Amino acid sequence: MGCLSEADTTMRLQYIEAKRDDSVFDCLHDRKVADPYRTLEDPEAKETQEFVQNNVLLTASVLEKCVTRDKLKNQITAYFDYPKYSCPYKRGKHFFYMHNSGLQAQSVLYIQEKVEGDAEMLLDPNTWSEDGTVALAIMKFSEDAEYLAYGQSASGSDWITIKVIHVADRVMQPDTLSWVKFTSLTWTHDNKGFFYNRYPEPKEKVDIDAGTDTEKNLFHELYYHLLGTDQSEDELCWRNLEHPQWLSQAEITSDGQYLLLSIEEGCDPVNRLYYFDLTTLLQGLEGFKGSNNQLPFKKLVDNFEAQYQLVANDKSVFTFLTNKNAPRYKLTRVDLNHPSNWTDVIPESKTDVLVSADCVNLQQLLLCYMRDVKHQLQLHDLQTGSLLHHLHLEIGSVTEISGRRQDSEIYFNFTSFLTPGIIYQCDLSSMEPEVKVLRETAVANFDRALFETKQVFVPSKDDIKIPMFLVAQKGLVLDGYHPALLHGYGGFNISLTPSFSVAHLVLAKHFRAVVAVANIRGGGEYGDEWHKAGSLSNKQNCFDDFISCGEYLIKEGYTQPKKLCIEGGSNGGLLVAACINQRPDLFGCALAHVGVMDMLRFHKFTIGHAWTSDYGCADNEEEFKWLIKYSPLHNVRRPWEQTAGVQYPPTMLLTADHDDRVVPLHSLKFLATLHYELCTSVENSPQTNPLIARIDTKAGHGSGRPTQKIIDEASDAYSFFAMVTNSNWIG
């Protein structure tokens, strides 16, 4: 159990209750489920705004007592001030890349004639708002790179506005496209326009602050926009009125002939695959305008049994990355003229997950494999699939690959827990391709030689071995007195591969903390089987795995319960909340970022319906029985009634007012429930550990967040962690 510092152990926070209505409930499968804080689902309600403001003030009063807060902020800022680059990529006659000099709010797009030549600024998102909260969300050059279409996101919202700039003279075009969300961008090769995805314009609340809405996102549509025309003239190319929850993504093949349409019904790695031959439009898409017909796509795959991602095509012969009968993925090939005849090009590995495949240097494949959560690169022949070369890497992650089929020179970005970023260059035209460093960034006054990373395999409750990375100073004495931060996710087939975190290294250096990253089930670390072992009816495995990793850190002498902090975001926020419900005795602090807390109603808001592929849906009786067992909102219990002296650990929930993915109501309802069940409804409650929320403004689920907000959040969260675990600043 966590506690405050010595001077504050008797501090009892005064929580102001949210409006509670015990008459509100849902009747689900003959069971009444109370929902007394339903009012908090409305962000515009007076009660919600008062509750938010009260808790903002309460949290500020707690953070004022965090004596290491300023030191943390100063050191994180100093370490964060290092140059950050994306891989360069060639479009038309120029190269482009993103760059942040260090502490800029947003990264800037640059243009150059040669990779190692002088560069000029092309697009600077830092000029879009005074506080840096308007971000570049997506961009796509026309085939000749004369134009760039890009999306702006405000305050972290998933809603974006698409604009177009003429590259040569930097002149903005009149094109402005609204109500765009979860979009693809793909230009036709005549450079006259592009396909994009949007939702219908709301009939009401058109003046709503985008990102604060909670309405379901339904009827995702594919449109074609002809450059220089008004959005009202855009041609609807696809939508499905019978399946309003379906999502689509469009892509034009590298030869410009085919438009591929990938259709998804949720977040599972499965999709339908349709195609349309653009050359059959004798007058092009301009001639198609005004026809009031959707494009007559042909169906190549018309079920949700597997995932198909385009790798390359030679006329009608297509190569796809797929998990069809291959949970660790493979490459397969089909001729559109013979759609029932699929042949494997590169079979599934017996041990490694095939993460990505890129066609480069005309007839070669650059494959990225994952072995025990570490990336490896291989070069193969496109036609035969035979292995040509291994491109050797350190232990870490390939975060970006730049190179198209016509490119003989490729670039990729590498990172690890102790490496902020190395961009490698490789000339594939050579008989023996050599990997060279193009750019390597360094953090001032950071000596990676003082730290070490190791990987352990932790037996879970059912003896399945869970990989976990540990980052700490070298020579750390395992006496059980070090603070530890345990991070996890465990969902949606997402893998937590090694990544560089300034804030984590500050904890390791100045608090002698151990930073652990647990690769629990539910992720994609070992392919689809690992994912499915932590989803739907198997979701409890995620919590068991995470708890086992916490117990391992204690057993092996890295830390002790009152110094162990767990952290996760989004699905990881759910993970943290479920674990403090199930094992409040095991942890000394909990940081739950933008978590999914109401597992019975999540599907009713914005894009939540897409998550039913991982969680299930309470509308289904069998799935309701899974969800009610671990839903954080519905499983808050008074632990001292079972075991004397046990209370919930000090907990900080983190959310933001423009998070329109996991809407703030999740954290607000969970916070109100914690306050009521553990504190305000109990006279002289044993719950003295703080239960607070950090509620950010002009911020969303995480993407597009300006640098200063990243630093401020880390400083607040980790100074709270340091205070409640009695961890002292060293050095």
WOHUGI-V975392 format. One record per backbone hydrogen bond with DSSP energy under -0.5 kcal/mol. NH is the residue of the N-H (numbers start at 1). CO is the residue of the C=O. E is the energy in kcal/mol with one decimal. If there is no record, write none. Layout:
NH | CO | E
NH | CO | E
//
This chain:
2 | 587 | -0.5
3 | 724 | -1.9
8 | 5 | -2.3
9 | 6 | -0.9
11 | 8 | -2.1
13 | 11 | -0.5
15 | 13 | -0.9
17 | 15 | -0.7
21 | 36 | -1.9
24 | 21 | -1.5
25 | 23 | -0.5
26 | 33 | -2.6
28 | 26 | -0.8
28 | 31 | -2.9
29 | 27 | -0.6
31 | 28 | -0.7
33 | 26 | -3.2
34 | 32 | -0.5
35 | 24 | -2.6
38 | 35 | -1.3
40 | 37 | -1.4
41 | 38 | -2.1
42 | 39 | -1.9
43 | 41 | -0.8
45 | 42 | -1.3
49 | 45 | -2.2
50 | 46 | -2.4
51 | 47 | -2.2
52 | 48 | -2.6
53 | 49 | -2.4
54 | 50 | -2.6
55 | 51 | -1.9
56 | 52 | -2.2
57 | 53 | -2.0
58 | 54 | -2.0
59 | 55 | -2.5
60 | 56 | -2.0
61 | 57 | -1.8
62 | 58 | -1.5
63 | 59 | -2.8
64 | 60 | -1.6
65 | 62 | -1.5
66 | 63 | -1.5
67 | 65 | -1.2
69 | 66 | -1.7
72 | 68 | -2.9
73 | 69 | -2.5
74 | 70 | -2.6
75 | 71 | -2.6
76 | 72 | -3.0
77 | 73 | -2.2
78 | 74 | -2.2
79 | 75 | -2.4
80 | 76 | -2.3
81 | 77 | -0.9
81 | 78 | -0.5
82 | 80 | -2.2
84 | 100 | -2.6
86 | 98 | -2.2
89 | 96 | -1.9
91 | 94 | -2.5
94 | 91 | -1.8
95 | 112 | -3.4
96 | 89 | -2.1
97 | 110 | -1.6
99 | 108 | -2.4
100 | 84 | -2.4
108 | 99 | -3.1
109 | 123 | -2.7
110 | 97 | -3.1
111 | 120 | -2.9
112 | 95 | -2.3
113 | 118 | -0.6
117 | 114 | -1.8
120 | 111 | -2.9
122 | 109 | -3.2
123 | 109 | -1.6
125 | 107 | -0.6
125 | 123 | -0.6
127 | 124 | -1.8
128 | 125 | -1.7
132 | 129 | -0.6
135 | 133 | -0.6
135 | 153 | -3.1
137 | 135 | -0.7
137 | 151 | -3.0
138 | 151 | -0.8
140 | 149 | -2.6
142 | 147 | -2.6
145 | 142 | -1.9
148 | 165 | -2.2
149 | 140 | -2.6
150 | 163 | -2.7
151 | 138 | -3.0
152 | 161 | -2.6
153 | 135 | -2.6
154 | 159 | -0.5
155 | 133 | -2.3
156 | 133 | -0.6
157 | 154 | -1.8
160 | 180 | -2.6
161 | 152 | -2.1
162 | 177 | -2.2
163 | 150 | -2.9
164 | 175 | -0.6
165 | 148 | -2.3
166 | 171 | -3.0
167 | 146 | -2.5
167 | 165 | -0.6
170 | 166 | -1.2
171 | 166 | -0.7
173 | 164 | -2.9
177 | 162 | -2.3
180 | 160 | -1.2
186 | 195 | -1.5
188 | 193 | -2.2
191 | 188 | -2.0
194 | 225 | -1.8
195 | 186 | -2.7
196 | 223 | -2.2
197 | 184 | -0.6
198 | 221 | -1.9
199 | 179 | -2.5
208 | 205 | -1.6
210 | 208 | -0.9
212 | 209 | -2.4
217 | 606 | -2.2
218 | 216 | -0.8
219 | 244 | -3.2
220 | 244 | -0.5
220 | 246 | -0.8
221 | 198 | -3.0
222 | 238 | -2.6
223 | 196 | -3.0
223 | 221 | -0.5
224 | 235 | -2.0
225 | 194 | -3.1
226 | 224 | -0.5
227 | 192 | -2.8
227 | 225 | -0.5
229 | 226 | -1.8
233 | 230 | -2.1
234 | 231 | -1.9
235 | 224 | -2.0
236 | 234 | -0.5
237 | 222 | -3.3
238 | 222 | -1.5
243 | 240 | -0.7
246 | 243 | -1.7
247 | 264 | -3.1
249 | 262 | -2.2
251 | 260 | -2.0
253 | 258 | -2.3
256 | 253 | -2.2
259 | 276 | -2.7
260 | 251 | -3.6
260 | 258 | -0.6
261 | 274 | -2.8
262 | 249 | -3.1
262 | 260 | -0.5
263 | 261 | -0.5
263 | 272 | -2.0
264 | 247 | -2.8
267 | 610 | -1.6
270 | 268 | -2.5
271 | 306 | -2.8
272 | 263 | -2.4
273 | 301 | -2.6
274 | 261 | -2.7
275 | 298 | -2.5
276 | 259 | -1.7
278 | 257 | -2.6
278 | 276 | -0.9
279 | 257 | -0.6
280 | 277 | -1.7
281 | 278 | -1.5
282 | 280 | -1.2
284 | 281 | -2.0
287 | 283 | -1.5
288 | 284 | -0.9
289 | 285 | -1.1
291 | 288 | -1.8
295 | 237 | -1.4
297 | 295 | -2.1
298 | 275 | -3.4
300 | 273 | -2.2
300 | 298 | -0.7
301 | 273 | -2.3
309 | 321 | -2.2
311 | 319 | -2.6
312 | 319 | -1.4
314 | 317 | -2.7
315 | 313 | -0.5
317 | 314 | -2.1
318 | 316 | -0.6
318 | 334 | -3.2
319 | 312 | -3.0
320 | 332 | -3.0
321 | 309 | -2.7
322 | 320 | -0.5
322 | 330 | -2.6
323 | 307 | -0.9
325 | 323 | -0.5
326 | 323 | -2.0
329 | 326 | -2.6
330 | 322 | -2.3
331 | 346 | -2.4
332 | 320 | -2.6
333 | 343 | -2.7
334 | 318 | -2.3
335 | 338 | -0.5
335 | 341 | -0.6
336 | 316 | -2.8
336 | 334 | -0.5
338 | 335 | -2.5
339 | 336 | -0.6
341 | 338 | -2.1
342 | 340 | -0.8
343 | 333 | -2.3
345 | 331 | -2.5
346 | 331 | -1.3
349 | 329 | -0.6
353 | 370 | -2.3
354 | 328 | -2.7
355 | 353 | -0.9
355 | 368 | -2.5
356 | 368 | -1.3
358 | 366 | -2.0
359 | 311 | -0.6
360 | 358 | -0.6
360 | 364 | -2.5
361 | 404 | -0.8
361 | 407 | -2.5
362 | 405 | -3.7
363 | 361 | -2.8
364 | 360 | -2.0
365 | 380 | -3.0
366 | 358 | -3.1
367 | 365 | -0.7
367 | 378 | -3.0
368 | 356 | -2.2
369 | 367 | -0.6
369 | 376 | -2.9
370 | 353 | -2.3
371 | 374 | -3.0
372 | 370 | -0.5
374 | 371 | -0.9
375 | 396 | -2.3
376 | 369 | -2.4
377 | 391 | -0.8
378 | 367 | -2.5
379 | 389 | -3.1
380 | 365 | -2.8
381 | 386 | -2.4
382 | 363 | -2.4
385 | 381 | -2.0
388 | 379 | -3.6
389 | 379 | -1.6
391 | 377 | -2.3
392 | 390 | -0.8
396 | 394 | -0.6
397 | 415 | -3.2
399 | 397 | -0.8
399 | 413 | -1.9
400 | 413 | -0.9
402 | 411 | -3.6
403 | 401 | -0.5
407 | 404 | -1.9
408 | 406 | -0.5
410 | 426 | -2.5
411 | 402 | -2.3
412 | 424 | -1.7
413 | 400 | -2.4
414 | 422 | -2.8
415 | 397 | -2.4
416 | 419 | -1.8
420 | 418 | -0.5
422 | 414 | -2.1
423 | 439 | -3.2
424 | 412 | -3.1
424 | 422 | -0.6
425 | 436 | -3.3
426 | 410 | -2.3
427 | 434 | -0.7
428 | 408 | -3.2
428 | 426 | -0.8
430 | 427 | -0.9
436 | 425 | -3.0
436 | 434 | -0.6
438 | 423 | -3.1
438 | 436 | -0.6
439 | 423 | -1.6
441 | 421 | -2.3
444 | 442 | -0.5
446 | 443 | -1.7
447 | 445 | -0.6
448 | 446 | -0.8
450 | 447 | -1.8
451 | 448 | -1.7
452 | 472 | -2.7
454 | 470 | -2.2
456 | 468 | -2.9
458 | 456 | -0.5
458 | 466 | -3.0
460 | 464 | -2.5
463 | 460 | -2.2
466 | 458 | -3.0
467 | 465 | -0.6
468 | 456 | -2.5
469 | 517 | -2.3
470 | 454 | -3.0
471 | 515 | -2.6
472 | 452 | -1.9
474 | 450 | -2.7
476 | 473 | -1.1
479 | 477 | -2.0
480 | 557 | -2.7
482 | 558 | -0.7
483 | 511 | -0.5
484 | 563 | -2.4
485 | 514 | -2.8
486 | 484 | -0.5
486 | 565 | -3.2
487 | 485 | -0.6
487 | 516 | -3.1
488 | 567 | -1.6
493 | 522 | -1.9
494 | 491 | -2.2
497 | 495 | -1.2
498 | 373 | -0.6
505 | 501 | -1.7
506 | 502 | -2.0
507 | 503 | -1.9
508 | 504 | -2.1
509 | 505 | -2.3
510 | 506 | -2.9
511 | 507 | -1.6
513 | 507 | -1.8
514 | 483 | -2.2
515 | 471 | -2.7
515 | 513 | -0.5
516 | 485 | -3.3
516 | 514 | -0.6
517 | 469 | -2.2
518 | 487 | -2.7
518 | 516 | -0.5
519 | 467 | -2.8
519 | 517 | -0.5
520 | 518 | -1.2
522 | 523 | -0.5
522 | 530 | -2.0
523 | 520 | -1.1
527 | 524 | -1.7
528 | 327 | -2.5
530 | 527 | -0.5
531 | 527 | -1.8
532 | 528 | -3.0
533 | 529 | -1.5
534 | 531 | -1.8
535 | 532 | -1.3
536 | 614 | -3.5
538 | 535 | -2.6
539 | 536 | -1.7
541 | 538 | -1.9
542 | 539 | -1.5
543 | 539 | -0.9
544 | 540 | -2.5
545 | 541 | -2.8
546 | 542 | -2.2
547 | 543 | -2.5
548 | 544 | -2.4
549 | 545 | -2.0
550 | 546 | -2.0
551 | 547 | -2.5
552 | 548 | -2.1
553 | 549 | -1.9
554 | 550 | -1.4
555 | 551 | -2.9
556 | 552 | -2.7
557 | 554 | -1.3
558 | 553 | -1.9
559 | 553 | -1.4
563 | 560 | -2.2
564 | 560 | -0.5
564 | 561 | -1.4
565 | 484 | -3.1
565 | 563 | -0.6
566 | 589 | -2.0
567 | 486 | -2.5
568 | 591 | -1.6
570 | 593 | -2.4
572 | 569 | -2.7
573 | 570 | -0.6
574 | 570 | -1.7
575 | 571 | -1.9
576 | 572 | -2.2
577 | 573 | -2.4
578 | 574 | -2.9
579 | 575 | -2.0
580 | 576 | -2.0
581 | 577 | -1.6
582 | 578 | -2.0
583 | 579 | -3.2
586 | 583 | -1.6
587 | 584 | -0.6
588 | 564 | -3.2
589 | 564 | -1.2
590 | 650 | -1.9
591 | 566 | -2.7
592 | 590 | -0.5
592 | 652 | -2.2
593 | 568 | -2.9
593 | 591 | -0.7
594 | 654 | -3.9
596 | 570 | -1.0
597 | 595 | -0.9
599 | 597 | -0.9
601 | 598 | -0.8
602 | 598 | -1.0
604 | 601 | -2.0
605 | 602 | -1.4
606 | 214 | -1.5
608 | 605 | -3.0
610 | 607 | -2.0
611 | 608 | -1.9
612 | 609 | -1.0
613 | 610 | -0.8
614 | 611 | -1.8
615 | 611 | -2.4
616 | 612 | -1.5
620 | 617 | -2.0
624 | 620 | -2.7
625 | 621 | -1.7
626 | 622 | -1.0
627 | 623 | -2.4
628 | 624 | -2.6
629 | 625 | -0.5
629 | 626 | -0.7
630 | 626 | -0.6
630 | 627 | -1.0
631 | 627 | -2.3
633 | 597 | -2.4
634 | 631 | -1.1
635 | 632 | -1.2
637 | 635 | -0.6
639 | 637 | -1.0
641 | 638 | -1.8
642 | 639 | -1.5
643 | 639 | -2.7
646 | 643 | -1.7
650 | 588 | -0.5
651 | 690 | -2.5
652 | 590 | -2.7
653 | 692 | -2.5
654 | 592 | -2.8
655 | 694 | -2.4
657 | 696 | -2.2
658 | 699 | -2.4
659 | 656 | -1.5
660 | 658 | -1.2
663 | 661 | -0.9
666 | 663 | -1.9
668 | 664 | -2.4
669 | 665 | -2.6
670 | 666 | -1.8
671 | 667 | -2.5
672 | 668 | -2.5
673 | 669 | -1.9
674 | 670 | -2.5
675 | 671 | -2.6
676 | 672 | -2.2
677 | 673 | -2.8
678 | 674 | -2.1
679 | 675 | -1.6
680 | 675 | -2.4
681 | 676 | -1.7
682 | 679 | -1.6
685 | 682 | -1.0
687 | 678 | -0.6
688 | 686 | -1.4
692 | 651 | -2.8
694 | 653 | -3.2
695 | 693 | -0.7
696 | 655 | -2.7
696 | 694 | -0.7
701 | 156 | -0.9
705 | 702 | -1.4
707 | 105 | -1.0
709 | 706 | -0.6
710 | 706 | -1.8
711 | 707 | -2.4
712 | 708 | -2.7
713 | 709 | -2.3
714 | 710 | -2.1
715 | 711 | -2.4
716 | 712 | -2.3
717 | 713 | -2.8
718 | 714 | -2.5
719 | 715 | -1.6
720 | 716 | -1.7
721 | 717 | -2.0
722 | 718 | -2.3
723 | 719 | -2.3
724 | 720 | -2.5
725 | 721 | -1.3
726 | 723 | -1.5
727 | 722 | -2.8
728 | 726 | -0.5
730 | 510 | -2.8
//
